[in-house]
Structures are given as structure tokens and as C-alpha cells.
């Protein structure tokens, strides 16, 4: 699910809550289902937005040294993903 799914749930819920006036005989309350879908759409939208906008930091450390046996230059690279919210 993503941002589009949240918007779609909200729109479908709004249609059920405000635009449809069908009497189902008391078995199903379409207005309540519409409000529930609208709430679920808002929750899905906000969770997706937080996941998209959270910052991801990547640190690349590169170390160069000379191999004493062969005299060749050796480069070592390490990549670290820092997903902390600090």
C-alpha cells in the first residue's frame, strides 16, 4: 500500500459516507463503512508519507594503504547505512 492507496480508500469512503443514500434494511450501515474507510485511508496515507520522507544516511569510508609485501597501493571501501532518526 502506498500514498495512492490511502487516497483511494479515503475517496471511496467519502463516496459511501456522503454521496450514497441507499437503504439496506438495517443490515449494513454504509455511512459507518464510509467513515471507517476514510479513517483507514488517512492512516495508510500518513504511514506511507512517513516512510517515504524519513531520512536515510549513507557513510562511505575509504582507506588507502601500501601492502608491505608487494608495495602495491591497497584501497578499502566500507559503506554504512545509518537509519537512525538522530
C-alpha positions as CSV (number, residue, x, y, z in Angstrom):
1,X,0.0,0.0,0.0
2,X,1.2,3.5,-0.7
3,X,0.1,7.1,-0.8
4,X,-2.2,6.4,-3.8
5,X,-3.9,3.6,-1.9
6,X,-4.6,5.8,1.1
7,X,-6.1,8.5,-1.2
8,X,-8.2,5.9,-2.9
9,X,-9.5,4.5,0.4
10,X,-10.4,8.0,1.5
11,X,-12.3,8.8,-1.7
12,X,-14.2,5.5,-1.7
13,X,-15.1,6.1,2.0
14,X,-16.2,9.7,1.3
15,X,-18.4,8.5,-1.5
16,X,-20.0,5.8,0.8
17,X,-20.4,8.3,3.7
18,X,-21.7,11.3,1.8
19,X,-22.9,10.5,-1.7
20,X,-24.9,7.3,-1.5
21,X,-28.3,7.2,0.1
22,X,-29.3,3.5,-0.2
23,X,-31.5,1.8,2.5
24,X,-30.1,-1.7,3.1
25,X,-32.7,-2.7,5.6
26,X,-30.6,-2.2,8.7
27,X,-28.1,-4.9,7.9
28,X,-25.3,-2.8,6.7
29,X,-24.6,0.9,7.6
30,X,-22.9,2.3,4.5
31,X,-22.2,5.6,6.3
32,X,-20.3,3.9,9.0
33,X,-18.3,1.8,6.5
34,X,-17.6,5.0,4.7
35,X,-16.2,6.7,7.8
36,X,-14.1,3.6,8.6
37,X,-12.6,3.6,5.1
38,X,-11.9,7.3,5.3
39,X,-10.1,6.7,8.6
40,X,-8.1,3.8,7.2
41,X,-7.2,5.9,4.2
42,X,-5.8,8.7,6.4
43,X,-3.8,6.2,8.4
44,X,-2.4,4.5,5.3
45,X,-1.6,7.8,3.7
46,X,0.3,9.1,6.8
47,X,2.3,5.9,7.3
48,X,3.3,5.9,3.7
49,X,4.3,9.5,3.8
50,X,6.4,9.0,6.9
51,X,8.2,6.0,5.3
52,X,8.9,8.0,2.1
53,X,10.1,11.1,3.9
54,X,12.3,9.5,6.5
55,X,16.0,10.3,6.0
56,X,18.5,7.7,5.1
57,X,22.1,8.4,5.5
58,X,24.9,6.5,3.9
59,X,28.5,6.9,5.0
60,X,31.3,5.8,2.7
61,X,34.8,5.4,4.3
62,X,37.7,4.9,2.0
63,X,41.1,3.9,3.4
64,X,44.3,3.6,1.4
65,X,47.5,1.9,2.4
66,X,50.6,0.3,0.9
67,X,50.9,-3.5,1.1
68,X,54.4,-4.1,2.6
69,X,55.0,-7.4,0.8
70,X,54.3,-6.3,-2.8
71,X,54.5,-2.5,-2.5
72,X,51.1,-2.1,-4.2
73,X,48.6,0.5,-3.1
74,X,45.5,-1.1,-1.5
75,X,42.2,0.8,-1.2
76,X,39.5,-0.5,1.1
77,X,36.0,1.0,1.0
78,X,33.2,0.4,3.5
79,X,29.6,1.5,3.2
80,X,27.4,2.0,6.3
81,X,23.7,2.7,6.2
82,X,22.5,4.8,9.2
83,X,18.8,4.6,9.5
84,X,18.6,6.2,12.9
85,X,16.4,9.2,13.4
86,X,19.0,11.2,15.3
